[in-house]
Amino acid sequence: MRHLIKPGNSKGLSLIELLIAMVLGLTLTTGVVQIYMGSNTTERDREARQQMQENGRFGMNFLSREIRMAGYMGCSGSLDPADVNSTLAGGVPASFQPMAGIQGWEADGTDPGTINNSANNVAVVSSATAEWATTAGNVASTFNAVPNSDIVRVWSATTLPGTIESINPAASPVVVTYPTDLNPGDFVMLSDCEHADIVQVCQKSQGAPGSGLENLILSSSCAPGNLVNPTITTEAGGEAIKLQGTVFYVGKRGDVASNPPALFRRQLAVDGTAGAAEELIEGIESMQLLYGVNLDGDERNTVDSYLVADLVPDWSNVISVRVSLLMQSIEDGTVPAPQAYSFDGVSYDGGGGNGALPADDRVRRVFTSTISLRNRALGN
Protein backbone atom coordinates (compact mmCIF):
# COMPACT_ATOMS: atom_id res chain seq x y z
CA MET A 1 0.00 0.00 0.00
CA ARG A 2 1.44 3.30 -1.02
CA HIS A 3 1.74 6.29 1.26
CA LEU A 4 1.46 9.50 -0.59
CA ILE A 5 3.12 12.60 0.74
CA LYS A 6 0.95 15.54 0.32
CA PRO A 7 2.69 18.72 -0.82
CA GLY A 8 1.38 20.59 2.15
CA ASN A 9 3.16 18.22 4.56
CA SER A 10 6.64 18.61 2.88
CA LYS A 11 9.01 20.79 4.90
CA GLY A 12 12.67 22.01 4.26
CA LEU A 13 15.11 24.48 5.86
CA SER A 14 14.22 28.06 5.97
CA LEU A 15 16.69 30.79 5.02
CA ILE A 16 17.13 31.74 8.67
CA GLU A 17 17.92 28.14 9.62
CA LEU A 18 20.50 27.95 6.80
CA LEU A 19 22.15 31.15 7.98
CA ILE A 20 22.30 29.89 11.57
CA ALA A 21 23.82 26.59 10.42
CA MET A 22 26.43 28.44 8.34
CA VAL A 23 27.37 30.67 11.27
CA LEU A 24 27.72 27.69 13.58
CA GLY A 25 29.79 25.84 10.98
CA LEU A 26 32.05 28.84 10.41
CA THR A 27 32.47 29.27 14.17
CA LEU A 28 33.49 25.65 14.58
CA THR A 29 35.83 25.85 11.57
CA THR A 30 37.43 29.03 12.90
CA GLY A 31 37.99 27.39 16.25
CA VAL A 32 39.57 24.35 14.65
CA VAL A 33 41.85 26.56 12.50
CA GLN A 34 42.87 28.63 15.52
CA ILE A 35 43.65 25.52 17.51
CA TYR A 36 45.72 24.18 14.62
CA MET A 37 47.58 27.45 14.15
CA GLY A 38 48.21 27.73 17.88
CA SER A 39 49.48 24.17 18.04
CA ASN A 40 51.69 24.78 15.00
CA THR A 41 53.18 27.95 16.52
CA THR A 42 53.74 26.17 19.83
CA GLU A 43 55.43 23.27 18.06
CA ARG A 44 57.70 25.58 16.05
CA ASP A 45 58.59 27.45 19.22
CA ARG A 46 59.37 24.18 20.99
CA GLU A 47 61.51 22.89 18.12
CA ALA A 48 63.38 26.21 17.90
CA ARG A 49 64.16 26.20 21.61
CA GLN A 50 65.20 22.56 21.52
CA GLN A 51 67.54 23.21 18.60
CA MET A 52 69.01 26.24 20.37
CA GLN A 53 69.58 24.14 23.47
CA GLU A 54 71.49 21.52 21.47
CA ASN A 55 73.47 24.06 19.44
CA GLY A 56 74.37 26.08 22.52
CA ARG A 57 75.53 22.97 24.36
CA PHE A 58 77.61 21.77 21.41
CA GLY A 59 79.10 25.22 20.85
CA MET A 60 80.10 25.58 24.47
CA ASN A 61 81.52 22.06 24.43
CA PHE A 62 83.77 22.86 21.46
CA LEU A 63 85.04 26.04 23.07
CA SER A 64 85.48 24.50 26.52
CA ARG A 65 87.53 21.61 25.21
CA GLU A 66 89.90 23.85 23.27
CA ILE A 67 90.23 26.67 25.80
CA ARG A 68 90.76 24.25 28.68
CA MET A 69 93.88 22.90 26.95
CA ALA A 70 95.24 26.30 25.88
CA GLY A 71 98.93 26.63 26.61
CA TYR A 72 99.59 22.91 26.98
CA MET A 73 102.97 22.25 25.35
CA GLY A 74 103.96 18.93 26.88
CA CYS A 75 106.82 19.11 29.33
CA SER A 76 108.07 22.29 27.63
CA GLY A 77 105.24 24.15 29.36
CA SER A 78 107.46 24.68 32.39
CA LEU A 79 110.04 26.58 30.32
CA ASP A 80 110.18 30.33 29.75
CA PRO A 81 108.86 31.01 26.23
CA ALA A 82 112.00 33.05 25.57
CA ASP A 83 114.09 29.91 26.09
CA VAL A 84 112.30 27.94 23.38
CA ASN A 85 114.49 27.59 20.29
CA SER A 86 113.04 27.72 16.78
CA THR A 87 114.60 26.14 13.71
CA LEU A 88 111.98 27.59 11.35
CA ALA A 89 113.32 29.43 8.33
CA GLY A 90 112.17 32.84 7.09
CA GLY A 91 108.64 33.33 5.86
CA VAL A 92 106.88 32.34 9.09
CA PRO A 93 103.82 34.62 9.38
CA ALA A 94 103.72 37.06 12.28
CA SER A 95 100.49 35.40 13.45
CA PHE A 96 102.40 32.18 14.24
CA GLN A 97 102.72 32.74 18.02
CA PRO A 98 102.38 29.31 19.65
CA MET A 99 104.06 30.22 22.93
CA ALA A 100 101.27 32.75 23.67
CA GLY A 101 98.95 29.91 24.69
CA ILE A 102 95.79 31.98 24.33
CA GLN A 103 95.09 35.26 22.54
CA GLY A 104 91.94 37.32 22.22
CA TRP A 105 90.57 40.19 20.16
CA GLU A 106 87.82 42.45 21.49
CA ALA A 107 85.16 43.62 19.02
CA ASP A 108 84.74 47.39 18.94
CA GLY A 109 81.88 48.73 21.05
CA THR A 110 81.07 45.47 22.84
CA ASP A 111 82.31 46.10 26.38
CA PRO A 112 79.99 44.59 29.04
CA GLY A 113 77.01 46.86 29.64
CA THR A 114 77.33 48.56 26.25
CA ILE A 115 74.26 48.54 24.00
CA ASN A 116 75.12 46.24 21.14
CA ASN A 117 72.05 45.00 19.33
CA SER A 118 72.39 42.05 17.04
CA ALA A 119 71.29 42.43 13.44
CA ASN A 120 70.43 40.04 10.66
CA ASN A 121 72.01 40.18 7.20
CA VAL A 122 75.04 42.02 8.57
CA ALA A 123 78.06 41.77 6.27
CA VAL A 124 81.30 40.17 7.43
CA VAL A 125 84.48 42.26 7.60
CA SER A 126 88.18 41.45 7.60
CA SER A 127 89.82 40.59 10.90
CA ALA A 128 92.67 42.89 9.85
CA THR A 129 90.50 46.00 10.31
CA ALA A 130 90.19 48.20 13.39
CA GLU A 131 86.95 46.40 14.31
CA TRP A 132 89.00 44.22 16.69
CA ALA A 133 91.61 45.29 19.24
CA THR A 134 94.08 43.40 21.42
CA THR A 135 97.27 43.91 23.45
CA ALA A 136 100.77 42.59 24.02
CA GLY A 137 101.79 42.19 20.40
CA ASN A 138 99.10 39.69 19.39
CA VAL A 139 98.91 39.41 15.61
CA ALA A 140 95.63 38.20 14.12
CA SER A 141 95.32 35.93 11.13
CA THR A 142 93.42 37.48 8.24
CA PHE A 143 89.92 36.18 7.53
CA ASN A 144 86.36 37.50 7.44
CA ALA A 145 84.18 37.54 10.55
CA VAL A 146 80.92 39.01 11.80
CA PRO A 147 81.52 42.39 13.51
CA ASN A 148 80.45 43.00 17.11
CA SER A 149 81.62 39.51 18.11
CA ASP A 150 84.92 38.64 19.79
CA ILE A 151 87.68 36.40 18.43
CA VAL A 152 89.87 33.97 20.38
CA ARG A 153 92.89 31.90 19.33
CA VAL A 154 94.25 29.02 21.39
CA TRP A 155 97.56 27.19 21.04
CA SER A 156 98.29 23.76 22.42
CA ALA A 157 100.06 20.50 21.73
CA THR A 158 97.80 17.81 20.32
CA THR A 159 97.98 14.03 19.89
CA LEU A 160 100.10 11.72 22.03
CA PRO A 161 103.81 12.54 22.05
CA GLY A 162 106.40 10.29 20.48
CA THR A 163 109.63 9.51 22.32
CA ILE A 164 112.74 10.87 20.61
CA GLU A 165 115.16 7.98 20.03
CA SER A 166 117.92 9.99 18.36
CA ILE A 167 118.63 13.39 16.80
CA ASN A 168 121.04 14.08 13.93
CA PRO A 169 120.73 17.76 12.90
CA ALA A 170 123.47 17.41 10.29
CA ALA A 171 121.42 14.85 8.39
CA SER A 172 118.16 16.52 9.50
CA PRO A 173 116.28 13.48 10.81
CA VAL A 174 114.69 13.12 14.21
CA VAL A 175 113.99 9.45 14.95
CA VAL A 176 110.93 8.90 17.11
CA THR A 177 108.81 5.98 18.22
CA TYR A 178 106.03 4.95 15.88
CA PRO A 179 103.24 5.85 15.40
CA THR A 180 103.08 9.53 16.39
CA ASP A 181 100.32 10.93 14.15
CA LEU A 182 102.87 13.45 12.88
CA ASN A 183 102.67 14.23 9.17
CA PRO A 184 104.58 16.32 6.62
CA GLY A 185 103.78 20.00 7.12
CA ASP A 186 103.11 19.65 10.85
CA PHE A 187 104.73 22.06 13.28
CA VAL A 188 106.25 20.07 16.14
CA MET A 189 107.54 20.86 19.61
CA LEU A 190 110.62 18.88 20.61
CA SER A 191 111.36 18.96 24.33
CA ASP A 192 113.29 17.14 27.02
CA CYS A 193 111.76 19.34 29.76
CA GLU A 194 114.99 21.37 29.99
CA HIS A 195 115.23 22.43 26.36
CA ALA A 196 112.65 22.88 23.62
CA ASP A 197 112.68 23.43 19.87
CA ILE A 198 109.95 24.34 17.39
CA VAL A 199 110.47 22.55 14.08
CA GLN A 200 108.49 21.67 10.96
CA VAL A 201 108.28 18.16 9.56
CA CYS A 202 108.92 18.33 5.81
CA GLN A 203 109.03 14.59 5.15
CA LYS A 204 108.48 11.37 7.04
CA SER A 205 109.77 7.87 6.44
CA GLN A 206 109.44 4.57 8.26
CA GLY A 207 112.38 3.09 10.10
CA ALA A 208 113.62 -0.43 9.66
CA PRO A 209 110.84 -3.05 9.52
CA GLY A 210 109.83 -4.13 12.99
CA SER A 211 111.79 -1.31 14.67
CA GLY A 212 108.68 0.64 15.66
CA LEU A 213 110.44 3.86 14.62
CA GLU A 214 109.90 6.61 12.08
CA ASN A 215 112.14 9.37 10.74
CA LEU A 216 111.00 12.98 10.81
CA ILE A 217 112.92 14.96 8.18
CA LEU A 218 113.51 18.58 9.19
CA SER A 219 114.70 19.99 5.89
CA SER A 220 114.17 23.30 4.11
CA SER A 221 112.14 21.66 1.32
CA CYS A 222 108.75 22.73 2.70
CA ALA A 223 107.41 26.19 3.48
CA PRO A 224 108.37 27.84 5.72
CA GLY A 225 110.65 24.85 6.42
CA ASN A 226 113.70 24.71 8.65
CA LEU A 227 117.08 26.36 8.61
CA VAL A 228 119.90 24.48 6.92
CA ASN A 229 121.84 22.45 9.52
CA PRO A 230 119.60 23.69 12.34
CA THR A 231 120.73 23.80 15.93
CA ILE A 232 118.50 21.55 18.05
CA THR A 233 118.80 21.85 21.81
CA THR A 234 116.53 18.93 22.73
CA GLU A 235 118.31 15.68 23.53
CA ALA A 236 117.36 12.08 22.90
CA GLY A 237 114.82 10.76 25.37
CA GLY A 238 112.66 13.83 25.01
CA GLU A 239 109.29 14.01 23.28
CA ALA A 240 107.93 15.16 19.93
CA ILE A 241 104.38 16.51 19.90
CA LYS A 242 102.32 18.38 17.32
CA LEU A 243 101.57 22.10 17.75
CA GLN A 244 98.06 23.27 16.89
CA GLY A 245 96.64 26.76 16.73
CA THR A 246 92.86 27.21 16.47
CA VAL A 247 90.89 30.41 15.90
CA PHE A 248 87.23 30.61 16.96
CA TYR A 249 84.96 33.37 15.66
CA VAL A 250 81.43 34.09 14.45
CA GLY A 251 81.19 34.06 10.67
CA LYS A 252 78.82 33.26 7.83
CA ARG A 253 78.81 30.41 5.35
CA GLY A 254 80.57 31.54 2.20
CA ASP A 255 80.89 35.04 3.73
CA VAL A 256 77.37 35.71 2.40
CA ALA A 257 75.58 38.34 4.50
CA SER A 258 72.14 36.74 4.15
CA ASN A 259 73.30 33.40 5.58
CA PRO A 260 72.70 32.76 9.29
CA PRO A 261 75.59 33.45 11.67
CA ALA A 262 77.53 30.48 12.99
CA LEU A 263 80.52 29.54 15.11
CA PHE A 264 83.54 28.87 12.91
CA ARG A 265 87.05 27.68 13.51
CA ARG A 266 90.27 27.83 11.51
CA GLN A 267 93.12 25.51 12.41
CA LEU A 268 96.81 26.06 11.76
CA ALA A 269 97.73 25.45 8.12
CA VAL A 270 101.03 23.99 6.92
CA ASP A 271 102.31 27.48 6.02
CA GLY A 272 101.69 28.79 9.53
CA THR A 273 98.58 30.80 8.65
CA ALA A 274 94.96 30.12 9.64
CA GLY A 275 93.59 27.30 7.50
CA ALA A 276 90.24 26.85 5.81
CA ALA A 277 87.05 27.92 7.57
CA GLU A 278 85.10 25.13 9.28
CA GLU A 279 81.50 25.80 10.30
CA LEU A 280 80.84 24.20 13.67
CA ILE A 281 77.46 25.36 15.00
CA GLU A 282 74.92 27.57 13.23
CA GLY A 283 72.69 30.02 15.05
CA ILE A 284 75.44 31.57 17.22
CA GLU A 285 74.76 35.26 16.77
CA SER A 286 77.45 36.74 19.00
CA MET A 287 80.35 35.55 21.17
CA GLN A 288 81.57 37.76 24.00
CA LEU A 289 84.66 36.88 26.02
CA LEU A 290 86.15 38.02 29.31
CA TYR A 291 89.58 36.87 30.47
CA GLY A 292 90.30 36.04 34.09
CA VAL A 293 93.75 37.51 34.82
CA ASN A 294 96.12 37.00 37.73
CA LEU A 295 97.10 40.65 38.03
CA ASP A 296 99.27 40.45 41.15
CA GLY A 297 101.25 37.38 40.02
CA ASP A 298 100.63 35.45 43.24
CA GLU A 299 101.75 31.81 43.33
CA ARG A 300 98.21 30.50 43.78
CA ASN A 301 97.36 31.75 40.28
CA THR A 302 94.00 33.14 41.34
CA VAL A 303 91.89 35.41 39.13
CA ASP A 304 91.94 39.02 40.30
CA SER A 305 89.78 40.51 37.57
CA TYR A 306 87.91 39.63 34.38
CA LEU A 307 88.98 41.89 31.53
CA VAL A 308 88.14 42.36 27.88
CA ALA A 309 90.89 41.41 25.43
CA ASP A 310 92.20 44.91 24.77
CA LEU A 311 92.82 45.43 28.49
CA VAL A 312 94.74 42.22 29.27
CA PRO A 313 98.27 43.32 30.28
CA ASP A 314 99.96 39.91 30.04
CA TRP A 315 98.41 36.92 28.29
CA SER A 316 100.62 34.48 30.16
CA ASN A 317 98.65 35.45 33.29
CA VAL A 318 95.25 34.52 31.86
CA ILE A 319 93.84 31.81 34.14
CA SER A 320 90.30 31.41 32.82
CA VAL A 321 87.91 32.61 30.13
CA ARG A 322 84.26 33.56 30.59
CA VAL A 323 82.34 32.79 27.41
CA SER A 324 78.87 34.13 26.57
CA LEU A 325 77.10 32.92 23.45
CA LEU A 326 73.96 34.58 22.12
CA MET A 327 71.96 31.93 20.27
CA GLN A 328 69.15 32.59 17.81
CA SER A 329 66.64 30.26 16.19
CA ILE A 330 67.56 29.52 12.61
CA GLU A 331 64.11 30.26 11.20
CA ASP A 332 62.22 33.52 11.50
CA GLY A 333 58.59 33.61 12.63
CA THR A 334 58.91 31.10 15.46
CA VAL A 335 57.26 33.54 17.88
CA PRO A 336 54.48 36.09 17.24
CA ALA A 337 56.53 39.16 18.24
CA PRO A 338 60.15 40.17 18.96
CA GLN A 339 61.32 38.61 22.22
CA ALA A 340 63.14 40.41 25.02
CA TYR A 341 66.48 39.04 26.19
CA SER A 342 69.51 40.03 28.29
CA PHE A 343 73.03 39.71 26.93
CA ASP A 344 76.43 40.99 27.98
CA GLY A 345 75.03 43.12 30.78
CA VAL A 346 72.23 44.77 28.78
CA SER A 347 68.51 43.94 28.76
CA TYR A 348 66.89 44.36 25.37
CA ASP A 349 63.13 44.88 25.56
CA GLY A 350 62.51 46.67 22.29
CA GLY A 351 61.69 49.95 24.02
CA GLY A 352 63.37 53.29 23.65
CA GLY A 353 66.63 54.03 25.43
CA ASN A 354 68.40 50.73 24.89
CA GLY A 355 68.06 50.18 21.19
CA ALA A 356 65.45 48.31 19.20
CA LEU A 357 65.22 44.55 19.03
CA PRO A 358 66.03 43.00 15.67
CA ALA A 359 63.16 43.17 13.23
CA ASP A 360 62.47 39.48 13.33
CA ASP A 361 60.46 36.92 15.26
CA ARG A 362 63.26 34.62 16.35
CA VAL A 363 63.74 33.02 19.73
CA ARG A 364 66.99 33.88 21.51
CA ARG A 365 68.85 32.43 24.46
CA VAL A 366 72.18 33.12 26.16
CA PHE A 367 74.68 30.45 27.24
CA THR A 368 77.47 31.43 29.64
CA SER A 369 80.33 29.38 31.05
CA THR A 370 83.62 30.10 32.81
CA ILE A 371 86.41 27.84 31.57
CA SER A 372 89.60 27.29 33.54
CA LEU A 373 92.91 26.79 31.73
CA ARG A 374 94.20 23.53 33.18
CA ASN A 375 97.86 24.34 32.75
CA ARG A 376 97.68 27.72 34.43
CA ALA A 377 95.20 27.28 37.25
CA LEU A 378 97.24 24.74 39.21
CA GLY A 379 99.48 27.22 40.98
CA ASN A 380 103.27 27.21 41.06
C-alpha positions in Angstrom: 0.0 0.0 0.0 1.4 3.3 -1.0 1.7 6.3 1.3 1.5 9.5 -0.6 3.1 12.6 0.7 1.0 15.5 0.3 2.7 18.7 -0.8 1.4 20.6 2.2 3.2 18.2 4.6 6.6 18.6 2.9 9.0 20.8 4.9 12.7 22.0 4.3 15.1 24.5 5.9 14.2 28.1 6.0 16.7 30.8 5.0 17.1 31.7 8.7 17.9 28.1 9.6 20.5 28.0 6.8 22.1 31.2 8.0 22.3 29.9 11.6 23.8 26.6 10.4 26.4 28.4 8.3 27.4 30.7 11.3 27.7 27.7 13.6 29.8 25.8 11.0 32.1 28.8 10.4 32.5 29.3 14.2 33.5 25.7 14.6 35.8 25.8 11.6 37.4 29.0 12.9 38.0 27.4 16.2 39.6 24.3 14.7 41.8 26.6 12.5 42.9 28.6 15.5 43.6 25.5 17.5 45.7 24.2 14.6 47.6 27.5 14.1 48.2 27.7 17.9 49.5 24.2 18.0 51.7 24.8 15.0 53.2 27.9 16.5 53.7 26.2 19.8 55.4 23.3 18.1 57.7 25.6 16.0 58.6 27.5 19.2 59.4 24.2 21.0 61.5 22.9 18.1 63.4 26.2 17.9 64.2 26.2 21.6 65.2 22.6 21.5 67.5 23.2 18.6 69.0 26.2 20.4 69.6 24.1 23.5 71.5 21.5 21.5 73.5 24.1 19.4 74.4 26.1 22.5 75.5 23.0 24.4 77.6 21.8 21.4 79.1 25.2 20.8 80.1 25.6 24.5 81.5 22.1 24.4 83.8 22.9 21.5 85.0 26.0 23.1 85.5 24.5 26.5 87.5 21.6 25.2 89.9 23.9 23.3 90.2 26.7 25.8 90.8 24.3 28.7 93.9 22.9 26.9 95.2 26.3 25.9 98.9 26.6 26.6 99.6 22.9 27.0 103.0 22.2 25.4 104.0 18.9 26.9 106.8 19.1 29.3 108.1 22.3 27.6 105.2 24.1 29.4 107.5 24.7 32.4 110.0 26.6 30.3 110.2 30.3 29.7 108.9 31.0 26.2 112.0 33.1 25.6 114.1 29.9 26.1 112.3 27.9 23.4 114.5 27.6 20.3 113.0 27.7 16.8 114.6 26.1 13.7 112.0 27.6 11.4 113.3 29.4 8.3 112.2 32.8 7.1 108.6 33.3 5.9 106.9 32.3 9.1 103.8 34.6 9.4 103.7 37.1 12.3 100.5 35.4 13.4 102.4 32.2 14.2 102.7 32.7 18.0 102.4 29.3 19.7 104.1 30.2 22.9 101.3 32.7 23.7 99.0 29.9 24.7 95.8 32.0 24.3 95.1 35.3 22.5 91.9 37.3 22.2 90.6 40.2 20.2 87.8 42.5 21.5 85.2 43.6 19.0 84.7 47.4 18.9 81.9 48.7 21.1 81.1 45.5 22.8 82.3 46.1 26.4 80.0 44.6 29.0 77.0 46.9 29.6 77.3 48.6 26.2 74.3 48.5 24.0 75.1 46.2 21.1 72.1 45.0 19.3 72.4 42.1 17.0 71.3 42.4 13.4 70.4 40.0 10.7 72.0 40.2 7.2 75.0 42.0 8.6 78.1 41.8 6.3 81.3 40.2 7.4 84.5 42.3 7.6 88.2 41.5 7.6 89.8 40.6 10.9 92.7 42.9 9.9 90.5 46.0 10.3 90.2 48.2 13.4 87.0 46.4 14.3 89.0 44.2 16.7 91.6 45.3 19.2 94.1 43.4 21.4 97.3 43.9 23.4 100.8 42.6 24.0 101.8 42.2 20.4 99.1 39.7 19.4 98.9 39.4 15.6 95.6 38.2 14.1 95.3 35.9 11.1 93.4 37.5 8.2 89.9 36.2 7.5 86.4 37.5 7.4 84.2 37.5 10.5 80.9 39.0 11.8 81.5 42.4 13.5 80.4 43.0 17.1 81.6 39.5 18.1 84.9 38.6 19.8 87.7 36.4 18.4 89.9 34.0 20.4 92.9 31.9 19.3 94.3 29.0 21.4 97.6 27.2 21.0 98.3 23.8 22.4 100.1 20.5 21.7 97.8 17.8 20.3 98.0 14.0 19.9 100.1 11.7 22.0 103.8 12.5 22.1 106.4 10.3 20.5 109.6 9.5 22.3 112.7 10.9 20.6 115.2 8.0 20.0 117.9 10.0 18.4 118.6 13.4 16.8 121.0 14.1 13.9 120.7 17.8 12.9 123.5 17.4 10.3 121.4 14.8 8.4 118.2 16.5 9.5 116.3 13.5 10.8 114.7 13.1 14.2 114.0 9.4 15.0 110.9 8.9 17.1 108.8 6.0 18.2 106.0 4.9 15.9 103.2 5.8 15.4 103.1 9.5 16.4 100.3 10.9 14.1 102.9 13.5 12.9 102.7 14.2 9.2 104.6 16.3 6.6 103.8 20.0 7.1 103.1 19.7 10.8 104.7 22.1 13.3 106.2 20.1 16.1 107.5 20.9 19.6 110.6 18.9 20.6 111.4 19.0 24.3 113.3 17.1 27.0 111.8 19.3 29.8 115.0 21.4 30.0 115.2 22.4 26.4 112.7 22.9 23.6 112.7 23.4 19.9 109.9 24.3 17.4 110.5 22.6 14.1 108.5 21.7 11.0 108.3 18.2 9.6 108.9 18.3 5.8 109.0 14.6 5.2 108.5 11.4 7.0 109.8 7.9 6.4 109.4 4.6 8.3 112.4 3.1 10.1 113.6 -0.4 9.7 110.8 -3.0 9.5 109.8 -4.1 13.0 111.8 -1.3 14.7 108.7 0.6 15.7 110.4 3.9 14.6 109.9 6.6 12.1 112.1 9.4 10.7 111.0 13.0 10.8 112.9 15.0 8.2 113.5 18.6 9.2 114.7 20.0 5.9 114.2 23.3 4.1 112.1 21.7 1.3 108.8 22.7 2.7 107.4 26.2 3.5 108.4 27.8 5.7 110.6 24.9 6.4 113.7 24.7 8.7 117.1 26.4 8.6 119.9 24.5 6.9 121.8 22.5 9.5 119.6 23.7 12.3 120.7 23.8 15.9 118.5 21.5 18.0 118.8 21.9 21.8 116.5 18.9 22.7 118.3 15.7 23.5 117.4 12.1 22.9 114.8 10.8 25.4 112.7 13.8 25.0 109.3 14.0 23.3 107.9 15.2 19.9 104.4 16.5 19.9 102.3 18.4 17.3 101.6 22.1 17.8 98.1 23.3 16.9 96.6 26.8 16.7 92.9 27.2 16.5 90.9 30.4 15.9 87.2 30.6 17.0 85.0 33.4 15.7 81.4 34.1 14.5 81.2 34.1 10.7 78.8 33.3 7.8 78.8 30.4 5.4 80.6 31.5 2.2 80.9 35.0 3.7 77.4 35.7 2.4 75.6 38.3 4.5 72.1 36.7 4.1 73.3 33.4 5.6 72.7 32.8 9.3 75.6 33.5 11.7 77.5 30.5 13.0 80.5 29.5 15.1 83.5 28.9 12.9 87.0 27.7 13.5 90.3 27.8 11.5 93.1 25.5 12.4 96.8 26.1 11.8 97.7 25.4 8.1 101.0 24.0 6.9 102.3 27.5 6.0 101.7 28.8 9.5 98.6 30.8 8.7 95.0 30.1 9.6 93.6 27.3 7.5 90.2 26.8 5.8 87.0 27.9 7.6 85.1 25.1 9.3 81.5 25.8 10.3 80.8 24.2 13.7 77.5 25.4 15.0 74.9 27.6 13.2 72.7 30.0 15.0 75.4 31.6 17.2 74.8 35.3 16.8 77.5 36.7 19.0 80.4 35.6 21.2 81.6 37.8 24.0 84.7 36.9 26.0 86.1 38.0 29.3 89.6 36.9 30.5 90.3 36.0 34.1 93.7 37.5 34.8 96.1 37.0 37.7 97.1 40.7 38.0 99.3 40.5 41.1 101.3 37.4 40.0 100.6 35.4 43.2 101.7 31.8 43.3 98.2 30.5 43.8 97.4 31.7 40.3 94.0 33.1 41.3 91.9 35.4 39.1 91.9 39.0 40.3 89.8 40.5 37.6 87.9 39.6 34.4 89.0 41.9 31.5 88.1 42.4 27.9 90.9 41.4 25.4 92.2 44.9 24.8 92.8 45.4 28.5 94.7 42.2 29.3 98.3 43.3 30.3 100.0 39.9 30.0 98.4 36.9 28.3 100.6 34.5 30.2 98.7 35.5 33.3 95.3 34.5 31.9 93.8 31.8 34.1 90.3 31.4 32.8 87.9 32.6 30.1 84.3 33.6 30.6 82.3 32.8 27.4 78.9 34.1 26.6 77.1 32.9 23.4 74.0 34.6 22.1 72.0 31.9 20.3 69.1 32.6 17.8 66.6 30.3 16.2 67.6 29.5 12.6 64.1 30.3 11.2 62.2 33.5 11.5 58.6 33.6 12.6 58.9 31.1 15.5 57.3 33.5 17.9 54.5 36.1 17.2 56.5 39.2 18.2 60.2 40.2 19.0 61.3 38.6 22.2 63.1 40.4 25.0 66.5 39.0 26.2 69.5 40.0 28.3 73.0 39.7 26.9 76.4 41.0 28.0 75.0 43.1 30.8 72.2 44.8 28.8 68.5 43.9 28.8 66.9 44.4 25.4 63.1 44.9 25.6 62.5 46.7 22.3 61.7 49.9 24.0 63.4 53.3 23.7 66.6 54.0 25.4 68.4 50.7 24.9 68.1 50.2 21.2 65.5 48.3 19.2 65.2 44.6 19.0 66.0 43.0 15.7 63.2 43.2 13.2 62.5 39.5 13.3 60.5 36.9 15.3 63.3 34.6 16.4 63.7 33.0 19.7 67.0 33.9 21.5 68.9 32.4 24.5 72.2 33.1 26.2 74.7 30.5 27.2 77.5 31.4 29.6 80.3 29.4 31.1 83.6 30.1 32.8 86.4 27.8 31.6 89.6 27.3 33.5 92.9 26.8 31.7 94.2 23.5 33.2 97.9 24.3 32.8 97.7 27.7 34.4 95.2 27.3 37.3 97.2 24.7 39.2 99.5 27.2 41.0 103.3 27.2 41.1 
